[in-house]
Amino acid sequence: MAPAPDRGRTTRMRRRKSTGAWRLLGVLVTLLLIAAACGGDDGEEATPPVTAAAPEPAPAPATTESAPADAGPTDEGSTDDTVDDAAPSDDVTATDDGAADVTESITIGAISTLDGPFAALGDFSMHGVKLALLEYGGELDGTDTRDGVTGASVAGVDIELVIEGSDATPDVAVEATRRMVEQDGAEIIIGPLSGDEGLALKDYIRDFPEVTLVNGTSASQDLTLRDPAPNVFRFGGDGAMWTFGVGTYAYEVLGYRNIATVAEDYSYPYDQVGAVLTEFCALGGTVAERIWVPLGTQDYSSFVAQIPDDVDAVFFAMGGTDAINFVKQYDEFTGQAIPLVAGPTAVDQSVLSELGDRAEGLISSGPVVDDSGLAEFDAFAARLEEVFPGQTPNIFNIYYYVATKSALQALEEVGADLSDGSAAFQAALAEQSWQTPIGPVVLDDNRQAVVDMYLRRVEGGVQKTIETLPKVNATLGFDRDEYIAQGSFSRDNPACG
């Protein structure tokens, strides 16, 4: 059950968005009432003005189900002070009979890593947000990543876009989101990009049940698997789901029996390594060493030196410039004597161009593959090239696009009406089911996507499908109770070998 909205906080958010036009209208009405109270020059007795009581907000819904369409305002708690303090806003207008009307605008906040080691990935993610808004009549304000989109609307309601950047750290992500929610009045947040950021935003947004967080690419498993927040939705896989099938393929097809892992030291790589080892070790494989490196590491020599010489392969889970730097230094120190198996973002299309021939033959699993044959993928790729020349589909632009479009579709279904504390909108969002550029998506009871994954090999600089893995769920096909009982993936969990 979603907690009841904090009406006081919501009112304060609305007042921050009031415009000068409303203030001017209030002055004019006041002057007219004074004139009426003073009477005319013909000596007739003045008629006292009648002040209409402002409607109170509808009571908080008892469940996440949408309120009845004919539910009217209540008189509970209505006083003259309420009338004097009530301020019209850009979001809610009032009809002649005092009933609440539809919102005039809805603010969507988008957050991604526009600074730090994943800055390039943040650029890609904002391309996805903007492409979705362009489908709803929007126009780009400019070519810079932080430039917004104007003119988009849903059900006749204007959509305002606010963009904030982080540096992949939780504190910065929370502060940026706080500005969007508490200063800009954002009702919907798209993002964030990185794993630990997502966990921090889940904790923050839980206190704002009328605000909806639609995850971008934050792939921490516990964003939705454990202690889910009712206003947090994820329309893509988590880090473990993205790595589904790799452990099994490494054991059964490649014949590996003993591996080492090298990964960045935070929640998203924990989930990648955890998923690989869960499969690999269940089949009889062992892990000789798990090596964890700080995010943004420049010199990998001391970490590469920790890799045992007798392992069959090394699974590495990194992204962005970290992946590029690691592979180059790994080759220098090992001479490529030990094969590499990659995590999904280590060989995302955004990285492949930098790795060049070195990426050839690398095995991974993930949500994006270039030869899917899906018409929706081809259409997305063509539109991306048209609007952002030189860009190709990757996890970041596609996932942020899917998140934004899912939110816009749900808004359309409820007539862009968030006046019930977003209850109807969130219910519609939970029921979204559509064919995305990377396959069908539906949400489970924790509002986590069940989606197709692709076992892949890099050939000719692009991802080629080895096998399509349909309807991968949050527990990787294992018994749900047993999977959750093993605890969150970490530096040491799961145990293996």
C-alpha positions as CSV (number, residue, x, y, z in Angstrom):
1,M,0.0,0.0,0.0
2,A,1.4,3.4,-1.0
3,P,1.7,5.8,2.0
4,A,-0.7,8.8,1.9
5,P,0.8,11.9,0.3
6,D,2.1,14.7,2.6
7,R,-0.5,17.3,1.7
8,G,1.4,20.2,3.3
9,R,4.6,19.4,1.4
10,T,2.7,19.1,-1.8
11,T,1.0,22.4,-1.2
12,R,4.3,24.1,-0.6
13,M,5.6,22.6,-3.9
14,R,2.7,23.9,-5.8
15,R,3.0,27.4,-4.4
16,R,6.6,27.6,-5.5
17,K,5.3,27.1,-9.1
18,S,2.7,30.0,-8.9
19,T,3.2,32.6,-11.6
20,G,3.0,36.3,-11.8
21,A,-0.1,36.1,-13.9
22,W,-2.1,34.6,-11.0
23,R,-0.8,37.3,-8.6
24,L,-2.0,39.9,-11.0
25,L,-5.4,38.2,-11.3
26,G,-5.6,38.2,-7.5
27,V,-5.0,41.9,-7.3
28,L,-7.7,42.6,-10.0
29,V,-10.3,40.5,-8.2
30,T,-9.5,42.2,-4.9
31,L,-10.1,45.7,-6.5
32,L,-13.4,44.5,-7.9
33,L,-14.5,43.2,-4.6
34,I,-13.6,46.5,-2.9
35,A,-15.5,48.4,-5.5
36,A,-18.5,46.3,-5.0
37,A,-18.4,46.6,-1.3
38,C,-18.2,50.5,-1.5
39,G,-21.4,50.7,-3.6
40,G,-22.2,52.9,-6.6
41,D,-22.8,56.6,-6.9
42,D,-26.6,56.2,-7.1
43,G,-26.8,55.7,-3.4
44,E,-28.1,52.1,-3.6
45,E,-27.1,49.8,-0.7
46,A,-24.0,47.9,-1.6
47,T,-24.3,44.1,-1.9
48,P,-21.8,42.3,0.3
49,P,-19.4,40.2,-1.7
50,V,-19.7,36.5,-1.6
51,T,-16.4,34.6,-1.3
52,A,-16.4,31.0,-2.6
53,A,-14.7,28.5,-0.4
54,A,-11.7,26.9,-2.0
55,P,-12.0,23.2,-2.4
56,E,-10.0,21.0,-0.1
57,P,-7.8,18.4,-1.8
58,A,-9.4,15.0,-2.1
59,P,-8.6,12.6,0.7
60,A,-5.5,10.4,0.4
61,P,-6.4,7.1,-1.4
62,A,-6.5,4.1,0.9
63,T,-4.8,2.0,-1.7
64,T,-2.8,2.5,-4.9
65,E,-5.9,2.1,-6.9
66,S,-7.1,5.3,-8.7
67,A,-9.8,7.3,-7.1
68,P,-13.3,7.3,-8.7
69,A,-13.6,9.8,-11.5
70,D,-16.7,11.4,-9.8
71,A,-15.1,11.7,-6.4
72,G,-15.6,15.3,-5.2
73,P,-13.8,17.5,-2.7
74,T,-14.6,17.2,1.0
75,D,-15.5,20.0,3.4
76,E,-13.5,18.5,6.2
77,G,-11.2,21.0,7.8
78,S,-12.3,23.9,5.5
79,T,-12.0,27.3,7.1
80,D,-11.8,30.9,6.1
81,D,-8.1,30.8,6.8
82,T,-7.8,28.0,4.2
83,V,-9.5,30.3,1.7
84,D,-7.2,33.2,2.4
85,D,-4.0,31.0,2.2
86,A,-4.9,29.0,-0.9
87,A,-2.8,30.0,-3.9
88,P,-3.5,29.0,-7.5
89,S,-0.6,27.2,-9.2
90,D,0.5,26.4,-12.7
91,D,-0.4,22.8,-12.0
92,V,-4.1,22.9,-10.9
93,T,-6.7,25.4,-12.1
94,A,-10.2,25.9,-10.7
95,T,-13.4,25.9,-12.6
96,D,-16.3,28.3,-12.0
97,D,-18.0,25.9,-9.7
98,G,-14.9,25.5,-7.6
99,A,-14.0,22.0,-8.7
100,A,-10.4,21.0,-9.3
101,D,-9.5,20.9,-13.0
102,V,-6.7,19.2,-14.9
103,T,-3.1,20.2,-14.4
104,E,-1.6,22.8,-16.7
105,S,2.0,21.4,-16.7
106,I,3.9,18.5,-15.3
107,T,7.6,18.7,-14.5
108,I,9.8,15.7,-15.4
109,G,13.3,15.7,-13.9
110,A,16.1,13.7,-15.5
111,I,19.3,12.9,-13.7
112,S,22.4,11.2,-15.0
113,T,26.2,11.2,-14.6
114,L,27.1,14.3,-16.4
115,D,30.4,14.6,-14.5
116,G,33.1,12.1,-13.4
117,P,34.2,8.8,-15.0
118,F,30.8,8.1,-16.5
119,A,30.2,11.5,-18.0
120,A,30.1,10.2,-21.6
121,L,27.5,7.7,-20.6
122,G,25.4,10.5,-19.1
123,D,25.4,12.2,-22.4
124,F,24.0,9.1,-24.0
125,S,21.3,8.7,-21.4
126,M,20.0,12.3,-22.0
127,H,19.7,11.5,-25.7
128,G,17.2,8.8,-24.8
129,V,15.1,11.1,-22.6
130,K,14.9,13.7,-25.3
131,L,14.0,11.2,-28.1
132,A,11.0,10.1,-26.1
133,L,9.9,13.7,-25.5
134,L,10.3,14.5,-29.2
135,E,7.7,11.8,-29.9
136,Y,5.2,13.9,-27.9
137,G,5.7,17.1,-29.9
138,G,8.9,18.4,-28.2
139,E,11.7,20.4,-29.8
140,L,15.3,20.5,-28.7
141,D,16.4,23.7,-27.1
142,G,19.9,23.2,-28.3
143,T,22.6,20.6,-28.9
144,D,24.3,20.6,-25.5
145,T,23.6,17.7,-23.1
146,R,22.1,20.0,-20.5
147,D,19.8,21.8,-23.0
148,G,16.2,20.9,-22.5
149,V,13.2,20.1,-24.6
150,T,10.2,22.4,-25.0
151,G,6.8,22.0,-26.6
152,A,6.1,18.4,-25.5
153,S,2.6,17.7,-24.1
154,V,0.5,14.7,-23.0
155,A,-3.3,14.9,-23.0
156,G,-3.1,18.6,-23.6
157,V,-0.8,19.1,-20.5
158,D,2.6,20.7,-21.1
159,I,5.7,18.7,-20.1
160,E,8.6,20.7,-18.6
161,L,12.0,19.0,-18.5
162,V,14.6,19.7,-15.9
163,I,18.1,18.2,-16.2
164,E,20.5,17.6,-13.4
165,G,23.9,16.0,-13.3
166,S,25.8,13.8,-10.8
167,D,29.2,12.3,-10.7
168,A,28.1,8.7,-9.9
169,T,28.3,9.3,-6.1
170,P,25.1,8.8,-4.0
171,D,25.4,12.1,-2.1
172,V,25.6,14.2,-5.2
173,A,22.8,12.3,-6.9
174,V,20.5,12.8,-3.9
175,E,21.2,16.5,-3.7
176,A,20.6,16.9,-7.4
177,T,17.3,15.1,-7.1
178,R,16.3,17.1,-4.0
179,R,16.7,20.3,-6.1
180,M,14.4,18.9,-8.8
181,V,11.7,17.7,-6.3
182,E,11.8,20.3,-3.6
183,Q,12.7,23.4,-5.7
184,D,11.6,22.7,-9.2
185,G,8.5,20.7,-8.2
186,A,9.3,17.7,-10.3
187,E,6.5,15.0,-10.1
188,I,8.4,12.4,-12.1
189,I,12.2,11.6,-11.9
190,I,14.0,9.7,-14.7
191,G,17.3,8.1,-13.6
192,P,19.8,7.7,-12.1
193,L,22.6,5.9,-14.1
194,S,24.8,4.3,-11.5
195,G,24.1,1.4,-9.0
196,D,24.7,3.1,-5.6
197,E,23.0,6.2,-6.8
198,G,19.8,4.2,-7.4
199,L,19.8,2.8,-3.8
200,A,20.3,6.2,-2.4
201,L,17.5,7.7,-4.5
202,K,15.1,4.9,-3.5
203,D,15.6,5.8,0.2
204,Y,15.1,9.5,-0.6
205,I,12.1,9.2,-2.9
206,R,10.3,6.9,-0.5
207,D,9.5,10.0,1.7
208,F,7.7,11.6,-1.3
209,P,5.0,9.1,-2.3
210,E,3.4,11.5,-4.7
211,V,6.7,11.7,-6.7
212,T,7.5,8.8,-9.0
213,L,11.1,7.5,-9.7
214,V,11.4,5.7,-13.0
215,N,14.9,4.2,-13.0
216,G,17.3,4.9,-15.8
217,T,20.2,2.4,-15.8
218,S,21.0,2.1,-12.1
219,A,21.4,-1.7,-12.1
220,S,21.8,-2.5,-8.4
221,Q,19.7,-5.6,-7.8
222,D,18.3,-4.3,-4.4
223,L,16.7,-1.3,-6.0
224,T,13.7,-3.5,-6.6
225,L,14.4,-7.0,-5.3
226,R,14.6,-6.3,-1.6
227,D,12.5,-3.7,0.4
228,P,11.1,-2.2,-2.8
229,A,9.6,1.3,-2.6
230,P,6.0,1.6,-4.0
231,N,6.9,4.7,-6.1
232,V,10.1,3.2,-7.7
233,F,9.8,1.5,-11.1
234,R,12.5,-0.2,-13.3
235,F,11.8,-1.0,-17.0
236,G,15.1,-2.6,-17.6
237,G,17.1,-5.5,-16.1
238,D,19.4,-5.2,-13.1
239,G,23.1,-6.0,-13.1
240,A,22.6,-9.7,-12.4
241,M,20.0,-10.0,-15.1
242,W,22.3,-8.3,-17.6
243,T,24.9,-11.0,-16.9
244,F,22.5,-13.9,-17.1
245,G,23.9,-16.9,-19.0
246,V,27.6,-16.0,-19.0
247,G,28.5,-18.3,-16.1
248,T,26.7,-21.2,-17.7
249,Y,28.3,-20.5,-21.2
250,A,31.8,-20.2,-19.7
251,Y,31.5,-23.6,-18.0
252,E,29.5,-25.6,-20.5
253,V,30.7,-24.2,-23.9
254,L,34.1,-22.6,-23.2
255,G,35.1,-25.3,-20.8
256,Y,36.4,-23.0,-18.1
257,R,36.6,-24.5,-14.6
258,N,38.6,-22.0,-12.5
259,I,38.3,-18.2,-13.1
260,A,39.3,-14.9,-11.5
261,T,37.2,-11.8,-11.4
262,V,38.2,-8.1,-11.6
263,A,35.4,-5.5,-11.0
264,E,34.7,-2.1,-9.7
265,D,34.0,-1.9,-6.0
266,Y,30.3,-1.0,-5.7
267,S,26.9,-2.6,-5.9
268,Y,26.4,-2.9,-9.7
269,P,29.6,-4.9,-10.3
270,Y,28.8,-7.0,-7.2
271,D,25.6,-8.1,-8.9
272,Q,27.4,-8.9,-12.2
273,V,30.1,-11.0,-10.5
274,G,27.4,-12.5,-8.2
275,A,25.3,-13.7,-11.1
276,V,28.3,-15.2,-13.0
277,L,29.5,-17.1,-9.9
278,T,25.9,-18.2,-9.0
279,E,25.7,-20.1,-12.3
280,F,29.3,-21.0,-12.7
281,C,29.8,-22.5,-9.2
282,A,26.4,-24.3,-9.3
283,L,27.8,-26.3,-12.2
284,G,31.1,-27.1,-10.4
285,G,33.3,-24.2,-11.3
286,T,35.5,-22.4,-8.8
287,V,36.8,-18.8,-8.4
288,A,40.5,-18.4,-7.5
289,E,40.4,-14.7,-6.8
290,R,38.0,-11.8,-6.6
291,I,39.7,-8.5,-7.1
292,W,37.9,-5.2,-6.4
293,V,39.1,-1.9,-7.7
294,P,38.0,1.7,-6.8
295,L,35.8,3.5,-9.2
296,G,37.8,5.8,-11.5
297,T,41.1,3.9,-11.1
298,Q,43.8,5.0,-13.5
299,D,46.7,2.6,-12.7
300,Y,45.6,-1.1,-12.8
301,S,49.1,-2.6,-12.5
302,S,48.8,-3.7,-8.9
303,F,45.4,-5.3,-9.5
304,V,46.5,-7.1,-12.6
305,A,49.4,-8.5,-10.6
306,Q,47.0,-10.2,-8.2
307,I,45.5,-12.4,-11.0
308,P,46.7,-16.0,-10.5
309,D,48.6,-17.4,-13.5
310,D,46.8,-20.7,-13.5
311,V,43.2,-19.5,-14.0
312,D,41.3,-20.4,-17.2
313,A,39.9,-16.9,-17.7
314,V,39.2,-13.5,-16.1
315,F,35.7,-12.1,-15.9
316,F,35.9,-8.3,-15.7
317,A,33.0,-6.0,-14.9
318,M,33.6,-2.3,-15.6
319,G,32.2,0.5,-17.7
320,G,33.2,3.7,-19.5
321,T,36.8,4.8,-19.4
322,D,37.5,2.3,-16.6
323,A,36.9,-0.6,-18.9
324,I,39.0,0.9,-21.6
325,N,42.0,1.6,-19.3
326,F,41.8,-1.8,-17.7
327,V,41.9,-3.8,-20.9
328,K,44.8,-1.8,-22.3
329,Q,46.9,-2.3,-19.1
330,Y,45.8,-5.9,-18.8
331,D,47.2,-6.6,-22.2
332,E,50.5,-4.9,-21.4
333,F,51.0,-6.9,-18.3
334,T,49.7,-10.3,-19.3
335,G,50.3,-10.3,-23.1
336,Q,46.7,-11.5,-23.4
337,A,47.8,-15.0,-22.2
338,I,44.6,-15.4,-20.1
339,P,41.3,-15.0,-22.0
340,L,38.8,-12.3,-20.9
341,V,35.1,-12.6,-20.4
342,A,33.2,-9.3,-20.2
343,G,30.5,-7.8,-18.2
344,P,27.7,-6.0,-20.2
345,T,28.9,-2.4,-19.9
346,A,32.5,-3.4,-20.5
347,V,31.7,-4.1,-24.1
348,D,28.7,-1.8,-24.6
349,Q,28.7,-0.1,-27.9
350,S,29.9,3.1,-26.2
351,V,33.1,1.3,-25.3
352,L,33.7,-1.0,-28.4
353,S,34.8,1.9,-30.6
354,E,37.6,2.7,-28.2
355,L,38.7,-1.0,-27.7
356,G,38.8,-1.6,-31.5
357,D,40.2,-5.0,-32.5
358,R,41.0,-5.9,-28.9
359,A,37.3,-6.4,-28.3
360,E,37.0,-9.0,-31.0
361,G,35.6,-12.3,-29.7
362,L,34.8,-11.1,-26.2
363,I,31.8,-13.0,-24.7
364,S,29.2,-11.2,-22.6
365,S,25.4,-11.0,-22.0
366,G,23.3,-7.9,-22.0
367,P,20.1,-6.2,-23.1
368,V,21.3,-4.7,-26.3
369,V,22.5,-6.5,-29.5
370,D,23.0,-5.1,-32.9
371,D,21.5,-7.9,-34.9
372,S,18.2,-8.4,-33.0
373,G,16.2,-7.9,-36.2
374,L,13.6,-6.0,-34.2
375,A,11.8,-3.3,-36.3
376,E,11.6,-1.2,-33.1
377,F,15.4,-1.4,-32.7
378,D,16.0,-0.3,-36.3
379,A,13.5,2.6,-36.0
380,F,15.2,3.7,-32.8
381,A,18.6,3.5,-34.4
382,A,17.5,5.6,-37.4
383,R,15.9,8.2,-35.2
384,L,18.9,8.4,-33.0
385,E,21.2,9.0,-35.9
386,E,18.8,11.6,-37.3
387,V,18.6,13.7,-34.1
388,F,22.1,13.0,-32.7
389,P,24.3,12.3,-35.7
390,G,27.0,9.7,-35.1
391,Q,25.3,8.1,-32.1
392,T,24.4,4.4,-32.1
393,P,22.1,2.5,-29.7
394,N,23.5,1.4,-26.4
395,I,22.3,0.5,-22.9
396,F,22.2,4.1,-21.8
397,N,20.3,5.9,-24.5
398,I,17.8,2.9,-24.9
399,Y,17.1,2.4,-21.3
400,Y,16.5,6.1,-20.6
401,Y,14.3,6.2,-23.6
402,V,12.3,3.2,-22.5
403,A,11.9,4.7,-19.0
404,T,10.8,8.1,-20.3
405,K,8.4,6.7,-22.9
406,S,6.9,4.3,-20.3
407,A,6.1,7.3,-18.0
408,L,4.7,9.3,-20.9
409,Q,2.4,6.4,-22.0
410,A,1.1,6.0,-18.4
411,L,0.5,9.7,-18.2
412,E,-1.5,9.6,-21.4
413,E,-3.6,6.8,-20.0
414,V,-4.7,8.8,-16.9
415,G,-5.2,12.1,-18.8
416,A,-2.0,13.6,-17.3
417,D,-3.9,13.9,-14.0
418,L,-1.7,13.6,-10.9
419,S,-4.2,15.3,-8.6
420,D,-4.7,12.1,-6.5
421,G,-1.1,12.0,-5.3
422,S,-0.1,10.2,-8.5
423,A,-1.9,7.0,-7.4
424,A,-3.7,6.4,-10.7
425,F,-0.6,7.3,-12.7
426,Q,1.6,4.8,-10.7
427,A,-1.0,2.1,-11.1
428,A,-1.0,2.7,-14.9
429,L,2.8,2.7,-14.9
430,A,2.9,-0.7,-13.1
431,E,0.7,-2.1,-15.9
432,Q,2.8,-0.9,-18.8
433,S,3.5,-3.7,-21.3
434,W,4.9,-2.8,-24.7
435,Q,7.4,-3.7,-27.4
436,T,10.6,-1.7,-26.8
437,P,13.6,-1.3,-29.1
438,I,15.2,-4.3,-27.3
439,G,12.1,-6.5,-26.9
440,P,8.9,-6.8,-24.8
441,V,8.8,-5.5,-21.3
442,V,6.4,-6.2,-18.4
443,L,6.8,-5.5,-14.7
444,D,6.6,-8.0,-11.8
445,D,5.0,-7.3,-8.4
446,N,8.0,-5.3,-7.3
447,R,7.7,-3.1,-10.4
448,Q,10.9,-4.7,-11.8
449,A,11.0,-5.5,-15.5
450,V,11.0,-9.0,-16.9
451,V,12.9,-8.7,-20.2
452,D,14.8,-10.6,-22.9
453,M,18.6,-10.8,-22.6
454,Y,21.1,-11.7,-25.3
455,L,24.2,-13.9,-25.0
456,R,26.7,-12.1,-27.3
457,R,30.0,-12.2,-29.0
458,V,31.8,-9.1,-30.5
459,E,32.4,-9.6,-34.2
460,G,33.5,-6.8,-36.5
461,G,33.2,-4.2,-33.8
462,V,29.5,-4.9,-33.0
463,Q,27.6,-7.3,-30.8
464,K,26.3,-10.5,-32.5
465,T,23.8,-12.8,-31.0
466,I,24.8,-16.2,-29.8
467,E,21.5,-16.9,-28.1
468,T,18.4,-15.0,-27.1
469,L,17.5,-15.5,-23.5
470,P,13.7,-14.8,-23.2
471,K,11.9,-13.4,-20.1
472,V,14.7,-13.2,-17.7
473,N,13.4,-12.4,-14.2
474,A,14.9,-10.8,-11.1
475,T,15.9,-14.2,-9.6
476,L,17.6,-15.6,-12.8
477,G,15.1,-18.4,-12.9
478,F,16.1,-19.7,-9.4
479,D,13.5,-20.3,-6.7
480,R,12.6,-16.9,-5.5
481,D,12.7,-17.6,-1.7
482,E,16.0,-19.4,-1.9
483,Y,17.5,-16.8,-4.1
484,I,16.5,-13.9,-1.8
485,A,17.6,-15.9,1.3
486,Q,21.2,-16.0,0.1
487,G,21.4,-12.3,0.7
488,S,22.5,-9.4,-1.4
489,F,25.5,-10.0,-3.7
490,S,28.7,-8.5,-2.2
491,R,32.4,-8.7,-2.2
492,D,32.2,-12.2,-0.6
493,N,28.7,-13.4,-1.5
494,P,28.0,-15.8,-3.1
495,A,30.6,-18.3,-1.7
496,C,32.3,-20.3,-4.4
497,G,35.2,-22.7,-4.5
